Amino acid sequence: MSVFAPMHRLAETANRRALVLIVFAGAILRFATLGGQGLWFDELVTLDLAQRDVGDLLSGVQAGESNPALYYLLAGAWERVFGTGDGAFRSLSALIGTAVIPVVYLAARDLFSRRAGVFAAAFAAFSPILIWYSQEARNYELLVLFGALTFLCFVRALDERGQRWLWTWVVVSALALTTHYFSAFLIVAEATWLLARRPGPRLDTALPMSALAVIGLALAPLLASQRGRGSWIDEYDFGERLMQVPQHFLVGLEVPWSGLAVGTGCAVVLATMYALARAESATRRGVVVAGSIAFAAWAVVVLAAVLGSDYVLSRNLLGLWAPAAVAIAGAFAAPRAELVGSVMVSALAVLGVGLALWTAATPAAQRPQYPELAAALPAATQPRLIVSNSSFSAPLTKYLEGSRVATDTDLTTAELIVITPRPVDDYAIGVCWWIATCGGGDVEPPPPFDPPIGFESESVDSTEFFDYETFEAPTPTQVPRPIEYFTPRVFAQGPLP
């Protein structure tokens, strides 16, 4: 027996225990504050779809969503078991986000080393952007998980002469495609590398991929019917959105200090360059594999945007997070760069935990608090209308008992409440499209609503994030529907029993 065998077993045990602790810490960060924020508009859409039967759900996804239905089907099954409470409904995403941690560990371990696996797991556990989307009832964290799984299967299929991991990659890639169309960019990059570098006849690699191509073709009609739903994206500066991606990947969507993202990015780039300069050839090859997959997929997305199909947002590119993180973890774990790598991983972990705690303690960095607003509004004693001077206010209907989106037949009332967001600190990195409080204003605010003649102001009050004014008319009066850019902004509420 080698004299190094006991040391090897000791290191393996230490890495396994470190992984368990990292997964546990990552789960706490995701689950501990899961219900601390109310649902925002997109999550309300998810909840509406989840409560339908399968046929209506699929029709709703085709009619109103911009991606396939897998996540919504899972959310529907989850809702039937765990209910519609904010934390309970989001717990599916939190569980998915926790599962990402061991998957990226395995990918980095297989491509580099156990140390690299632990580093990659730490990146996933303490990543501010992954924590954010682990606490959102949308399909983005599932995109991260399938991106990590496809990359893991790709790494294992790359040097395998059999077909097991290649077919597993095909199955996982199919699930990724039915979660988010942007997973195709990662899948194509991995497929190209497998066809070019996998041992054995090219035909043995290409044939299983043909099954994946069939699935992609089957999704084409759905994609065609949903095309254009993200057309709002290219209304905002392309360069700004492009620069947001690496910053969001590193430090999340919001930071307390404007220079934090740039400073962190510079430190990571410099440390990675130093580590690669000292790394052995095997480490460099691994970094090239993981890094080229992430870079090639990103480059195709950018090229598509330049050619007129611009859907560049960091959340749409989250499938690339895992290979990018694995590449950096592999560089930091290089034997001759262990000290710098360990310091950087520790610093990023501390930063991630700090930002997660800061977000939880800073309401202005969270989603709009419609539960607080609903609790503050005076009780309805007669049918009334509520008009919001903000888009995306429909979550109010979840928290305000007896309320619903107003139809044209509801627009006559003697009582009217007008809600206006209050200005607050804006911590967003660049344009705020993910509907956190974002300074208390919409990216594109709708025109302010003025009550019609006949209504008189009765009271003015506020919560931390909203002002609301109550108006009354002597008799029921017709209220014109306000201009609505994206979503409903007028709601009806009847008196409570």
N, C-alpha and C positions, 0 to 999 in steps of 0.2 A: 504493500500500500504506500502511495506517495506521502511524503511528510507534509505536503501541502493540502491533503484531503481534509483533515480536520479544520484547517483555516477556511477552505472552500465551503464546507458545510456551515461553519459559523457565519460566514458572509451571506450565504444563501438564507439562513434563518433570520439574520438581521434585516435583510432586504424584504423578506416576507412580512416581518413584523412592522417594518416601516410602511409597507403598502397598506396593511390593515389599519394602522393609525391614520394614514393619509385619507383613506376611503372614509373612515369614521368622521374625521374632521370635515371632509367635504360634504358628507351627508348632513352634519349639524348646520353648516353654513347655508345649506339649501332648505332644510325643513324647519329650522328654528323660527324663521320670520315669514313663513310661507303665506300666512293669512293677514299679514300686517298692512297690506295695500289692497284697495278695492280693485275689482276687475276693470280693465279699460276696454275701449270699444271692440277691438279685435277679439279679445277674450270673450266678450258677450256674444259675438258672432259664433265663436266656437261652442259656447254653451247652448245657444239656440240650435245649432246643428246636432250637437250631441244628444239633445232631448227628442229628436225625431226618430221615426223608424228608419230602417236601412234604406229603403227606397227613396223616402223624402230626403234623407241625409245626402245620398248620392246626387239627387237632383239639385239640392241646395248648393253642394260643392261646385257642380258644373255651372250653375247660374250665378253664383256670387263670389267664388273663391278663385285664386290664381294658381293653385297647385292641386295635385291629386288628393285622394280621400283617405289614405291609410291612417294618418294621425287622427282624423275626425272619427273614424270607425273605432279606433282604440279609445278615444275620449268618450264616445258614446257608451261603450262597454264599461269604462271606468266610472262614469257618472251614475250608471244604474246600480253599481255596488257601493260607491262611497258618497254619492249625493252631490249637491250643487253648492255647498259652502265654498268660500273662496279658497281656503287652504286645502280642503279635500279635493276640489276639482283640479287645483294646480299640482297636487301631489304626484300625478302621473309624470309630469315634466320633471319634478324633483327626483323621482326614482330613476328616470331615464338619465338625468344629469349625473346622478351618482354612479350609474353603470358605466358612464364614459371613462371614469377614472381607471378601473382595472383594465379596460380595453386598450387605452393608450399605453398603459404599463406594458402589456404583452407585446404591443407593436414595437415599442422602443427596445424592449428586452431582446426580442427576436432579431431586430435589425442591428442592434449595437451590443448592449450588455444589461445586466440587472441594475447596475447603477443608473444607466440611462433610463431604464424603465421607471425607477423610483423618481427620477427628476421629472419625467413626462407626467407621471401620476400627480406629482405636486403641482405642476402647471395646470392640470385639469381641475384639481380639487380647489385651488385658490384663484382661479381665473375669474375676474369680476364679470366679464361678459357671459361666461358660461353659468355663473351663479344667477345673473339677471334672467337669462332665458330658461334656466331651471325653475324659475318662479313665475313663469308665464304660460298660460294655457293656449299655446300655439305650437306649430310643428317644428320650430327652429332647433330645439334641443334634440329632437329625434333626428333631424338632419345631421347634427354633430355626432350623435351616436352611430348612425349608419356610415357617416364619413370615416369615423374611426374604425368601424368593423370592416368596411371595404378595404381600408389601408392595411389592417392586420391580415386579412385573407390574401391580399396582394403580396405582402411581404413573405407569407408562408408559401404561396404558390410560385413565387419567383424562382426559387431554387429547387422546387419539388418536381420530380420526374413523373410522379403519378398525377391523378386527376382530382383527388379528393378536395384539396384546397382551392383548386381552380373552380370546381363546381360550387363550392361554398361561396367563393367570391361572386359567382354569377347570381346565386340566390340572394345574397345580401345586397348586391348592386340593384337587383330588381326591386327589392323592398325600398332601397334608397330612392329609386326613380318614382315609386308610387307615394313617396313622402314629399319630395320637393324636386322640381325640374332641374334646379341648379346642380344637383348631385351628378348630372350627366357630364359636367365639365371635369370633375374629379375622376369619374369612371372612364371617360375617354382617355385621359392622361395615363391611368393605370393600365388600361387595355393596350395602349400603344407600347408602353414599356414591356409588358408581358409578351406581346408579339415579337418585339425586337430582341429581348434578352433571356426569355425563359428557355431552359434547355429542352431539347427534343424537337421533333418536326413541328413546323409552324401550323400545320393542319390540326395537330392535336390540341393546340391552344385556341385556334380560330373556331373550331366546331362548337365547343361549349358557349363561346361568345355569341354565336348565331342565335341561341335561345334568348339571350339578353337583347339582341337586336329586334327580335320578334316582339318582345314586351315593349320596347321603345316604340315600335310602329303601332302597337295596339293603343298606346297612350296618345298618339298623334291627333286623333279626332278631338279628344278632350282638350289637349293643348290648344288646338285651333279655335275651339269654342271659348276658351278662357283668354285668348290672346288680347292684349291691350289693357287688361285690368291693372297692370302696373305702370300705365303710361304717365301717371303723375310723377314718377321718379325723375324723369329727365327734365322736369320743370325747375329742378334745383341744380346748382352749379356742379358740373361733372368733376372738376378738379378737387373741389372741396369734399365731395363724397368719396373720391378715390383716396384722398389723404386721411379720411376718417378710418379706413379699413385697418391699417396697421395699428393706429392708435387705439381703436376700440378693441382689437384683438389683445393688446397688451394690458390696458388699464380699464377697459369697460367703456360705457357710454357717457359717463359723467365723472368729473373729478372736482375736488375742492379748489385746486390751484391750476390755472390755465397752462402752466409750463410743465406740469407733471408728466403728461403723455410724451412730449417731445424729449424731455430729459431721460425718461425711462427707455424710450426707443433708442436713443443714442448710446446709452450704457449697454443695452443688449447687443446692439450691432458691434460695438467695440469689443465686448467680451467674446462674442462669437468669432470675430476675426482673429482675436488672439488665440482662442482655443483651436481653431482650424490650423493656424500657423504652427502650432505645436503638436497637432494630432498626427497619428500614424495613418498610413494609406488606407487601411481598412475602415477607420472612422470616417475619413474623407469620402470614401466610396458610399458609405451609408448616408452621409449628409447629402451627397449628390442625388441619391435615389429619392429620399424623402423630400428634399428641397425642390428638386426638379418637378416632382409630381404637383406640389403646391403651386410652384411658379408657373408651370405650363397651363394649369387650369385657370389660374388668375389671369394670365396673359390672354387666353381665349375669351374670357369674360370681357376684358378691356377692349379687345379687338371687336367683339360683337357690339359693344357700346359705341365705339368709333364709327362702325358701319351702320348704326341706326337703331340697334336693339339695346337700349341702355336701361339696364336693371341693376346697376351697381349700387348696392347697399351692403353694409357689413353683415347684416343678418342673413342676406341671401348667399353670402360667401362662407358661412360658418362650416360648411362641409370641408373646407380647406384647413380648418383650424388644426385638426389632428396631425396631418403630415407636417405642417409647419412647426408645430410644437415638438414633434418627435425629432425633426432635423436639429432644432436648437438644443434639445435635451441630449442628443447624441454628441454634439460638439462639446457641450459643457461637461460631459462624462468622460472625455478623452483622458487617458491615464496621465499625460503630462500637463493637463490643464485642470486637474481635479480641484485645486484650491480656489481658483477663480470661478470655476463652474459651481462649486458648492456655495460660495459666497453669493453668486448671482441668483441661484435657485432659492436660497434662504431669503435674500432680499425681496425677490418677487413674491414669495409666499407671504412674507410679512406685509408687503404692500397690498396684496390681494385681500388678506384678512382685514387689514385696516380699512380698505375701501368698502368692503362688505359691511363692516360695522358702521362706517360713516354713512353709507346709504340707508341702513336701517334706522339710524338716528337723525336723519335729515329729511323731513317730509318733502322739501322742495326738490329733492333728488329722486322722488318716488313717483308713481303713477298718480293721476288726479284722485283725490279722496272724495268720491261721491257718497260713500256710506256716511261720512261726517256731515255732508251737506243734507242728505236725506233726513238724518236725525235732527238737524237744526230747523228745518222748515216747519212753519206752523201747521197744525193739524187742519185738514180740509173739512170744512163744515158744509160745503156745497160743491157742485162740479166746478172745476177751475182748470185753467191752462197755465203751463209753466214754459217759458221761452228762455232758451240759453243763448247768450251772446258768444258761444263757442261751438265749434263742431265737435263731434265725437262725444256728445253728452248723453247718449242713449243708455250708458250704464246706470244712470239715475233711476231708470225704470226697474232695475233689479232690486234696488235698496229702498225705494219709496213705495210703500204699500198702496195698492190700488191705482198705480200709474201705468201708462202705456204710451206708445207713440201715437200722437193725435192724427186722426183722419180728417178729411175735409168737413165731415158732418159734426166734428167736435169744436169747430172754430167759432162758436158763439158762447160767451161766458160773461158773468158779472164780476169774476175775480181772476186776476192775472198776476203771476209772479215772474219777474225778469231776473235772470241769473247772469252775473258777469264775473269772469275770472279776475282775481286780484294779482297785481304784479308781485313777483317774488324773485329771489336770486336765481339766475340761470347758470347751471353748472354743466350744460351740455358741451360736448366736444363737437364744434361745427354745428351744422343745421340739425335741429332736433326733430327727427321724423318718427321716433319710437314712442311718442306721447307719454313721456314723463312730464312733470309739471312744467318744465321748459320755460321758466321765467313767467309763467302764468298766462301765456298767450299762445294761440295757434300759429303754426308755420304760415298758414294763409287764413287769417281770421275772417269770418263772415261779416257782412255789414251789420252795424249795431241796430237793434230793434227798438223802435219808438212805439209806445202804446198808442192806440188810436184815440181820437177825440171822444171824450165821455168818461175816460178812466182818470181817476185821481189817486195820487200816491197816498197810501195809508201808513206804511212803515218801511224802514230801511234797516237791514241788519247784515251780519257777515259771519263767515267762518274763517279759518286761517287762509283758505285759498279761494273763497267765493264771496262776493257781495250779492245780496238778493233784496229786491224791492217789491213790495206788495201793492198792487193797484186794484181799485174797485170802481165799478160803474153802477149807477142806480138801477139799471135794467140790463138783462143780457144783451151784449153788443157783439157784432161781428168783428172778429180779429183777422186781419190779413195774414196769410202764411208768410213767414219771413223767408228770405232767400236762403237756400240750403245748398252749399257747395258739394259736400260729400255725403253727409249723413243727416238724419232728422235732428231738428233743434227745437221742436215744439211738442209738448207732451200734455196729455189729459190726465186728470186725477179726479176720481169721485170721492164723496164723503165716506169716511170709514164708519162701520157699524159701531 
